[in-house]
């Protein structure tokens, strides 16, 4: 298997100062994720999971270390360039869904495509396709408040895959859902994985983490491979 | 286009708040449009009145005759001039007029023939004074309708004798109370009698045959300007090139004064209205700041999925501008309605209040500017938010 490296983190550090205390949210974190892999990152709250997610998702920039996403070194990018990378390369799925409540499911999925300046007809086609993949085409014109939690998360996944990103980054995607719905969501991730998407899933739930090909444990900002 | 749709949607999602925010702009625009339109309407009607008083009229007054007084014969000579139409001397006195026991104070004008033509007076009955009346110092008078009804008791009083300052005058003509005559505009309901200039000189202690003021009209095929130049030239020659010895004034001067007064008024009122528009703009800024804070999370989501600064800035700026322009449109619509209503209410005053096109354009431009200026700060605040801070805001 000579697949390209999707994510390469090398000695990444990120510190926060709270009062007088300096918190090492990430301490020389090193991580490689290959294209097409399904990796879960597991750790208790406060372990630096969210910081790692922010850095991988280009929402934040590391204090030191090296981060290469799909061949692009990220460190020196301006805010505008980071926005473009997030738009094109990364699809986010959040714990709290983070849909825009004033927009319908369809419009939510369409939003990243608008930012990419995709033509209207092409947008419509891709929105329909993405909603079909999460089996929500019948709910396209519903507002998020009219959908159940599981359905909202499926809309969020549709939004993440609509741009056809290199990486799907999921932050506790099942954290707000019951176990049955969680499994439905996980099934979608498996389906996406089987069609070649690279997925990084962050969770504190061992059952969820175990479903990934590979699990990485994070504690106090340090990463370690989970042996199976 | 997509951004516009989003802006409309987000304004529509809180209609009451949007309306209250717009209210400042609506009131500002209404103040601006209505006040300026009213001033313009009033000005228009006043200027119309002034120009209908005969814009070919020149008033000449002589303050220093330099030993060469002007007599009636001189006026007659000047009337021969090519660019000059009619010339009529006039002098005004106040006398007591009596008729069969009635007594009134009358404005008595000593004039010459053609005064009626120059002043555009119209006769109801009889005739105006003729050159022969002037030459023969006859005791005839032409009175206005008001005087006829007040003193004599009825309009048709040709041939009646009224006593002016104790001298009996025969009425030979009755004039219409012409709303458009200069004397009528400035002294409404006054009792007026016109008698030959020469005849007045005999009644009066102050008026003499040395004429100190007279009217000049332009020749039929000439302009007032030419007449003004010609009469000035003649008088300069006569009065040893002393331009302070006499004064030639035209109605143009009056109109100019009028328009400079009203343009000052327009600027003043427009300025006050503009202040209220700016206050409205501050209201917009205030609400936009609240909106930005409220929608911090939305901004975070948008940034996470790839919106850059410019897109967010555009979105919130457009929202502010759309809010302003909607307020502007409503304000202009309401102003139009109110001006229509005012127009109906004052229709009897023969003043027309039309919406002024320029002020509408100014209002639209100004609103747009206010939207940009007061929308920029909140929009920039939104655009500057860091995606992670915004995402984790309030949960």
Interface residues (C-beta under 8 A of the other chain):
Chain A: X54 X57 X59 X60 X79 X80 X83 X84 X86 X87 X88 X92 X94 X96 X98 X99 X100 X102 X103 X111 X112 X114 X115 X116 X159 X163
Chain B: X2 X9 X10 X13 X297 X298 X300 X301 X302 X303 X304 X305 X306 X307 X308 X309 X310 X311 X386 X387 X388 X391 X395
